[in-house]
Amino acid sequence: MKRPDALVRAARLAEAAFDRKAEGLVALDLRGLASFADVFLLATGRSTRQVRSIADAVQEAALALGDKPLGIEGYQEGRWVLLDLGDVIVHVFQPEIRRHYDLERLWSEAPVLELFDASPERVTQ
């Protein structure tokens, strides 16, 4: 089975995060801007428990897609969890941490992707 491309995988990961009530889902298209990833997926959870729950759901979805995380940072603290899935990097923040680091501003040149438009049901072959 062929592995879905980064945009389709990011949409599926966003759906998993959304199912755990993630807020402020944003996908930034880093293609052409960075060599280390194609997509940053940003999400917010309201508590340590919710941040971890969102990260767990994203990891489960990634594994179902055949992606094993290259690294996971910040899970114990639960304030900012980073899941490195190679060409897709997922950041799950508590609100104050997301405001402080403001990755949307830092990567303001990156186009924002329509998250759910890339889901397999909506992708034309």
C-alpha positions in Angstrom: 0.0 0.0 0.0 1.4 3.4 -1.0 1.9 5.8 1.9 -0.3 9.0 1.5 1.6 12.2 0.8 2.3 14.8 3.6 -0.8 16.9 2.9 -3.2 14.0 3.1 -1.5 12.7 6.2 -1.6 16.1 7.8 -5.3 16.3 7.1 -5.9 12.9 8.8 -3.7 13.9 11.8 -5.8 17.1 12.1 -9.0 15.1 12.1 -7.6 12.9 14.9 -6.7 16.1 16.9 -10.1 17.6 16.2 -11.8 14.4 17.5 -10.0 15.1 20.8 -11.4 18.7 20.8 -8.2 20.4 19.7 -8.7 24.1 19.0 -7.0 26.4 16.6 -6.0 23.8 14.1 -3.6 25.3 11.5 -1.5 23.6 8.9 1.4 25.6 7.5 2.8 24.6 4.1 6.6 24.7 4.5 7.4 23.3 1.1 9.9 25.6 -0.5 10.6 27.3 2.8 12.3 24.6 4.9 14.2 21.4 4.1 13.3 19.6 7.3 9.5 19.3 6.8 6.7 19.9 4.4 3.9 20.7 7.0 3.7 22.1 10.5 0.4 21.1 12.1 -0.5 23.3 15.1 -3.2 22.6 17.6 -4.2 23.9 21.1 -5.4 21.9 24.1 -6.8 23.6 27.2 -5.0 21.5 29.8 -2.0 19.2 30.3 -4.4 16.2 30.1 -6.0 17.5 26.9 -2.6 18.3 25.2 -1.4 14.7 26.0 -4.7 13.3 24.8 -4.4 15.2 21.5 -0.8 14.0 21.1 -1.9 10.4 21.8 -4.6 10.6 19.1 -2.2 12.1 16.6 0.3 9.4 17.3 -2.3 6.6 16.9 -3.4 8.1 13.6 0.2 8.4 12.4 0.8 4.7 13.3 -2.3 3.8 11.4 -0.9 5.6 8.4 2.4 3.7 8.7 4.3 6.6 10.3 6.4 5.9 13.4 7.4 9.2 15.1 11.1 10.0 14.7 10.8 11.8 18.1 8.4 13.1 20.6 9.3 16.0 22.9 7.5 17.6 25.8 5.0 14.8 26.5 5.8 14.6 30.2 5.3 18.3 30.8 2.2 18.4 28.6 2.5 22.1 27.8 4.0 21.8 24.3 4.2 18.4 22.7 6.1 18.1 19.4 5.7 14.9 17.3 8.3 14.6 14.5 6.8 12.5 11.8 9.5 13.4 9.2 7.8 15.6 6.6 4.9 16.4 9.0 5.7 18.0 12.4 2.9 18.3 14.8 2.9 20.9 17.7 0.2 20.6 20.4 0.3 23.6 22.8 -1.4 24.9 25.8 -2.8 28.4 24.9 -0.2 30.5 26.7 2.7 28.5 25.2 1.3 28.9 21.7 0.9 32.6 22.1 4.4 32.9 23.5 6.1 31.1 20.7 3.7 32.3 18.0 4.8 29.9 15.2 2.2 31.4 12.9 4.1 34.7 13.0 7.5 33.1 12.9 6.5 31.2 9.8 4.3 33.9 8.4 5.6 33.3 4.8 4.2 29.8 4.9 0.8 29.4 3.2 -2.0 28.1 5.4 -3.4 24.8 4.1 -7.1 23.9 4.0 -6.9 21.0 6.5 -9.8 18.9 5.6 -9.7 19.5 1.8 -6.9 17.0 1.5 -8.7 14.2 3.2 -8.9 11.0 1.0 -12.6 11.4 0.3 -11.9 14.8 -1.2 -8.8 14.1 -3.1 -9.1 13.4 -6.8 -6.9 10.7 -8.2 
